[in-house]
Amino acid sequence: MKKSMFTLISSVAVLGVALAGCGGGQQASQPADQTQRGQAQTQSGSAPASAEKPKAEQVLRWNLHSEPPTGDPGLAEDTTSAAITKAVFDGLTRIGPSGKPEEAVAEKIDVSNDLKTYTFTLRESKWSNGEPVTAHDFEYAWKRALDPKTASNYAYQLYYIKNAEKANKNEGKLEDVGVKALDDKTLKVELENPTPFFLELTAFQTYFPVNKKVVESAQNWAGDAKTHVGNGPYKMQVWDHKSKMVLVKNENYWDKDNVKLDKIEFSMVEDENTELSMFENGEIDWAGAPLSSLPIDAMPALKDSGKLQVKPVGATYWYKFNTEKPPFNNVKIRKAFAYSINRQILIDNVLQANQQPAMAAVPPTMALNQDGYFKDNDQESAKKLLEEGMSELGITKLPPVTLVYNTSEGHKKIAEAIQDQWRKNLGAEVKLENQEWKVYLETMHAGNYQVGRLGWSGDFNDPINFLELFKEKNGGNNDTRWENPKFKELLNKSATEGDAEKRKAILREAEQIMMDEMPIMPIYFYTHTWVKNDKVKGVFQDGLGAID
């Protein structure tokens, strides 16, 4: 998933079911229906023998590093938006504590013998406005995301469905897409090929339902708490843009009895030092990943204190090259810039959170090549490639290069370190430029950059998720403008290969092509680092960095 990757990820916080709850010591006013549950009742109007203390409201206070670009699951493409959509929506499946998909809105799932047809039987569930959730809502949502007019950058995640890619590329009709509501409670899905991770995909936000009446009633339905309607564990109560967001328990959620939190209060503070101070002052209950990051300078002290929590996750931090803008329209220059940096020194001296140098796109948890495809800090090759690349471009001096990144102290320090290495090792003059997250995403998508920072956390546990980003030159999350016919052919071939080892070999060959042409420069494989209040219990974080 395209991430702000403050550490980030995936993809990807689902703030819901498994959080047992914590609070800031607040006492809630008595709920209106408290008299129907748990309080001693009087007889003949007499006073109760003893009054129970009001139950403390379970409130989790968290910081979103930046404003979510959207609350619409069909448009969400970054982890900040995913954090919100996965809290206020629920899919056919949901990733459980085992890391495997479990039934959610779907009560029963039948799969055909050829593994290409899925029939989902839906349980009784409701939208946050009280209306019933139906199979028609899923069919509408998926076809809406595929509709070219919607311009969903994650539409390709639905391409596993029969005729979905054709419809999204205006080569077929939406009505021919292989998803059909047979009745209110039955959804039939036909796939192009057997897809072993399909039930993981149905837990991903692009596969969430949306309420057609709500979507079509207001253009900005997903950007305003007053008009937002979901079907998840929480519902949106407040969205003061660039200031705060409040989610409250959704009384209409089908599994509400297992939702322990009454409320999640999000602040929106971009400065990591301020966030850590807020945590230390008891203003928030969690600081750091996966919704933000900790200040790099604070890492040694947090380690020494024993408070720092570290977890490797299936995510890669990389720089993207715009392969249509000089000098990065030359493959040798791209490789020179990638080979010339010392990732281990960057990790040891700047990042300081046990990250692993990345010489591949796919992270170790699903690696196709554990040894990587090139050497770290390969100065000899870098200088040779730079000289050859400049000769091919007919230049004797590198033009100035601009490196853009989204506002974050951590990204700034990484960029400054790499800027210094490129200057010393290649003689490159590099200007740094930072932008607010939403603007930054627009800059990258529009191709108005030379080198830009992004990262990717797995949406599901399969290497195809890291490679398919670069399958199409104009793909929603590509941004590099790179495309390779052989690479595309191999990805297509992998989709029809039933033998797991043969499929892995095909994908390894594809990754080799990508690393030979270097549209991205892998830098490190992520770890999530955070500190939390001891009152926060029962937090499950899977190998992709998702929290529920």
N, C-alpha and C positions, 0 to 999 in steps of 0.2 A: 504494500500500500504506500502510496506517496505519503510521506510523513513530513510534518514539520520537523520531526526527529530531533527534538530538543535533547532527547536521547533517542528519538521517540519510539515510536511505533505505533504500523497495524496497526496496531492497526489499531489506538485500537482498544480503547478501554471500554469495557462494558460495565457500567457502574450499577450493579444490580444485585442479583439473587443471592450470591454467596457471602456478601458482606454482612457479618453478624451485627454490625452497628457500633457506633461510638458516639460520643457527644462532647460538647463543651461544658458539661455540667448544667445545661439549661433544664428548667422545669417547664413542661408543656402545660398550657391551659387544658382543662378537661375536654376531651372530644365530645361532640354533641350526642353521640350514641353510647357514651360510657355507661349509662344506666341500664342498657340492655346486656352488658357483658362485664362481669367481674366485680360489681359493687354489691355490697350487702343491701338487701331491700328491706324497707320498713313494713311492719304489719299495722294495719289500722292507723297509718299516718304517724306511728311512733318513730323516734329517732333510732338509727342503727346503733347496735351495741358498741361497735368500734368502726371508725372510718379508715379506709385504706388511703395511703399516701398516693397522690397522683403519680402516674408512671412518668419517668423522665423521657422527654422526647429524644429519639435517636437521630442525631444530626451529624453528618459527615461534612467537614469543611475542607475544601480542596481548592487548588489554584489551577486555572487554565492559563497556560503561558500566553495564549493569544486568543483573540476573538474567533469563534468558530465561523468559517465562511458560510455554512449552511446548516439547517436542521432537517434537510430533505435527504432521505436515504438514497434516492435515485441520483442525487448530484454529489453526495459526500465522497470525497476522494482523499482526504487527509485524516490523520489520527485525531485531531481536535474535533472535527465534525463527527468522526466515527464514535468518539467518546460519548457524544450527546445522542446521536441516533441510536446507538446500541443500548442506551439507557431508557429511551422513550419509545422504542419499537421492539418487536419480537418477530423472529422469522419462523419458518416451518420447523427448523431445528435451532438448537443453541449449544455452544461448546460447553461440556460439563467438566467437573473437576478432574476427570480422567484425561482431559485433553481431546476427547472424542465427541462427535456430535450426538446430542440426545434429542428426543422428541420435545417440541415446544408447542407452537400452535397446531402442528400436526400431531394427532393422537396415535395414528397408525400409518405405517409406510410399507407399501408393497412394491417389490422390484421384479420385473420380468426376468425370465431365464436368460435372455440375451443381454441383460443389464442395461438396456437402452430405454426402458419405459418405467417411470416411477408414478405410482398412484398414492397421493397423500389424502388421508381422511382427517379432516379438521375437527378439533374439539370445539365445544362451546366457548367462545371468547368474545370480548367486546373491545371496541375502541374506547379511548378515554372520554369520549362524549356520550358513551352508553349505547352506541349503535353496534349491531353484531358485525364481527369480522367474518368475511366469507371468502370462498375460493375465488370469487370474481375479483376481490380486492388484490389478490396475488397476480392473477392474470393481467389485470389492468396495470399494476405497478411494473411488472416485467416488460410489458409491451411499451409502456410509457418510457422506460429507461432506454429501450432499443430504438424508439422513434428518433430519427435524425434531428427532428425539430427540438427535441429535449436537450440535445448536445451534452449527454452524459459522458464524461471521460472514462467512466467505468463500464460502459455498455459492453465492451469486449468480454467482461467477466461472465456475460450471459451467452457467449458464442457456443458453449457446449450444448445448448438447446438447438434442436433441429430448426434450420432455416433462420436462426437468429442473426447470424452474421450477414446474410443476404439482405435481411430487412433493414439492418442498421446501416448498410452501405447503399441503400436505395436500389438494390438488385433483386428485391423480392418484396412481398407484401407482409405487413404485420399480422394479418389474419392467418397467414400460413406458418407462423412461428409455432413450434411444438409445445405450447402451453395452453390448456383449455380447462375452464371450470365446467365440470359435468353437471354439477348442481351446487348449492350453497356450501356443501361440506366436502366436496370431492374435487381435487385438482389432479389432472393428468398431465404428465410432462414426458415428452419424447426427446431423446438426446441424439446428437449426430453420431456419437461413438460411445462405447462404454467409458464411463468416467469414474474411477474409483474414489475420487475425493468429492463427488457431487454433493453428498450430504454435509460436507464441510462448507461448500459454497452456499447452501441454503441457509446457513447461519450467518452469512456475510450481508452487509447492509444493502448492497444493490439488489438483493433478493427479498428484502423486506416488503410487506404490503404497504400501500398508501390508500387513504380514503378518497375515492374519486370525487365525491361531492365536495369535500373540503378542498382538494387540490384545484378543482375547477371553479371554486367560489372566490378565490383571492390569489392574485399572482404571487404575493409575498406571504402566503399561508405559513411557510416553514421558517420565516424569519421573525415571527412575532408570537410571543407566549399566548396572546389573546386568541389567535386563530390556529395555533399548532394543535394537531390531534395525532396521537400515536396509539400503539397497542401494547406498550412495554411495561416493565416494572414501575416506571416513574412517568410522570407527566410534567410538562413545563408550566411553572407558575409565574416566573419572572425572567425576562431577558432584557436587561438594561445594557444595550450594546456597548462593548469595550469597557464595561464596568463590572457587571455581575450577572449570574444566572442562578436560578433556584429551581430545582426539581423536587417534586413531592411524590410520595407513594401514590400509585394509581389504584384507587379502590376498585376499578373495573378490570384489573389484570387477572388473568385466569389463575395464576399461581401466587396471588397476593399473600397467602399465609406464610410463604417462605421468603418474603421480602422483609428483612428486619429493620431496615432504615426507614424513618419517617420522612427524611429530607436530606438532600445534598445541596450544599451552598457552594457555588463556585465564585471565586474572585477571578479577575483577569489582570494579572500583573506580569509584565514581560521581563522585569529585572530579576535575575536569579538570586542575587544577594538580598533583595527586598523580600523575596519569597521565603528564603531560609530564615530571615529575621522574623517574619510573620509566624513561621513554625516554632521558632525558639521562644517567641512571646506568647504562644498558645492561641494565636489567631486562626491557624489552620492546623489540620490533623495529619497532613501528609505533605512532604515536599520532595520534588524530584520526579523521576520517571514513574509512570509512562506519559503523564500529561505535561511535564515540564522537565527541567533539568536542574541539577545542583551546581553551584558555582565551582568551577575547576579549582580555584585557589583554596576552597574550603575542604577539598578531598582529604589531604593528609590529617587534618585535625579530626574530621568525622571518622576516618579510619581508626585513629588512635583512641577515640572515645568509645568505640565499639557500637556506635549507633548506625553506621553506614551499612546498608543492605545492598548486595550486589548479585545480579543474576544474568548470565549470558542468555541472549535471545536470538531468534532467527531473523536477523536484520543486518543490513549492510549500509554503511555510510560511504557515499561516493560523491565525486564531482562529475557533472555532465559537461561534455563539450558540445558546442553547437557546430556540427560538422559541415554546415553551409557557410560559416563565417571564417575568414582567414584570421590567424594562420591555421586554425584547427580543421580546415577543409583538407588538410594533409595528414594522412594516417601516421607518418613517421614523426611528425611534430607532436601529435597527440600521445604517441607512445613515449617520446622523449620526456614530455612533462610527467607522464605517469611513472616512468622508471626512475626519475631523478629524485623523488622524495624518499625520505627515510621515515617509514611508518613507525618503526619500533621506537625511535627517538621521540617522535610525536606522542606516542602512547605513554612512554616513560616520563617525559618531562612536562607534557601539557595535559593530557587526558587523565592519567593516573587512576584508571578504574578497571584495570585488568582486561582491557580490550585486546583483540587479536588482530595483527596486521592482515589486511585483505589483499590477496593476489588473485582473486576470483570474484565473480558477482554473487554466486550462490553461497550462503553461509554454511558453516561446518555442520549444523544440525541436519542438513539435507545435501551435503556437498557431493558434487560430481567428480571433483578432483581435489583430494585433501592437500596435495602439495602446491596447488595453485598453478598459474600459467606463465608466471614471470618472476624475476627476483626482486626483492625489496632493495632499494638503495643501489640500483645498478647504474652507477655513474658513467662507467665506460660505454655501455650500450646507449645511454641517454645522450651523451655528447655526440656519438657517431650518428645516431638517428636524427638529432637536431641538425647537424651539418648537412646530411643528405636531404632532409625535408626542406630546408631553406634553399638548397640548390634547385630542388624540383620546383619550388615556388618562384625562383628567380630573384631571391632577396639576399642581401648580405647582412641585414640586421633585423632582429625580431621587432615587429611593431609592438606598441604598448598593448597590454592585455588587461581587461577588466574582469575581476572575479566578483560575482554577486552572491549574497547570502541573505537569509532572512534574519531579522533582528534577534540576536541572542548573544550573550557574552561568551558562551562556549564556542559558537560558530565563529565569532570574531577572533578568538584566540587561535583556533585551528587555522583560520584563513591567514592570520598574521604569520604563523609559523611556516605555513606552506609558501606564502609570499616570499619570506626570507630565504627558504631553501631554493625556490626557483631563481631568485636573484643571484644567489651564490653559485649554484650549480649550472645554471643555463644562461646567466646574464640577462634574464627576462625582467622587464620593467612591468610590475603588476600593480594595478590600482584596485583598491577594495571598495565595495559599495554595498550597503545594507538597505533592506526594504522591509516594511511591515508584511506579515505573512500573506494576507489575502492579495495584496498588490504584487508580492513576489511570485505567487503562483501564476498570476496573470502574465507577468513578465516572461516567465519560463515558457508557458504555453504559447505565447505569441512569438517566441524565438528571438526576443530582444536582448540577447546576452551572448557572451563568448564562452565563459566558464561559469557554471552555477552549482551551488551546493544543494543536494537533496539526499534522501536516503530511502531505503525501501525495507519494510517489514512484511513478512509473509502474510498474505490473506488466508492462506491454507498451507498445509505442510507438504509442499511438493515443489521441486526446483523449477517446474514450468512457470510458476508464478513470478519468478525473477527474470526469466528469459522472454516470456511473451510480451513484456513491456515494450520490447524493441523489435517486435515482429513487423510492424507497419510504420512506415515513415511518418504518417499522419495519425498514428495511434494516440489515443487520449492522454496517456501518461508517458509518451516517449520523450518529447522535447528536444532530442539530439538531432532530429532530422536524418538519422542514419537508417539505412535499410540494406539488407543483403539477401539476394534471391536464394542462395544455398542455405543460409540460416533459416529463412522462412520455410523452405522445403523440408528441412530437418524437423522443425517444430510441428509441421503438418504430419510428417511421417510418425512422429512420436505419439500423436493422438490416436493412431490406429494400431500401434504395436501393443499386443497383449502380454508379451513376456517382459517382466519387470527389469531383468538385467539387460536385455536388448534395448529396451526403452531408455534406460539410464545411459547406455553407451551412445545412443543417438543424441541425447541431450548434452552429453559431455562433448561430443563433436561440435554441437551448436555453440556451446559456451566457449570452446576453443576459438571458433571463428570470431565471436564477439571480442574476446580478449586480444586476438590478433589485430583487430581493427580499432579497438579501444574507443568506442563512442562515449564510454564512461571510464572514470578512473577510480577503481575501488580503493578505499583508504583503510577502513577498519571494520571489523565485525563488532556489533554493539554488545555492550552490557547495559542493563538497566541498573541505575543506582538511585536510592531513595532513603529517606528517613521517615519514620511514622510514629504517631502517638501510640503508646502501648495499649490504649483502649480499643484500637482498631483491630478486630479479630476476624478470622475466617476468610482472609483474602486469598483467592486462588489466582495465580498468574501462570499462564501456560508457556510453552516453549517459544511461542511467537510474540510474547510480551502482552497478550491480552489479559485484562483483569475483569473478573466478574464478581 
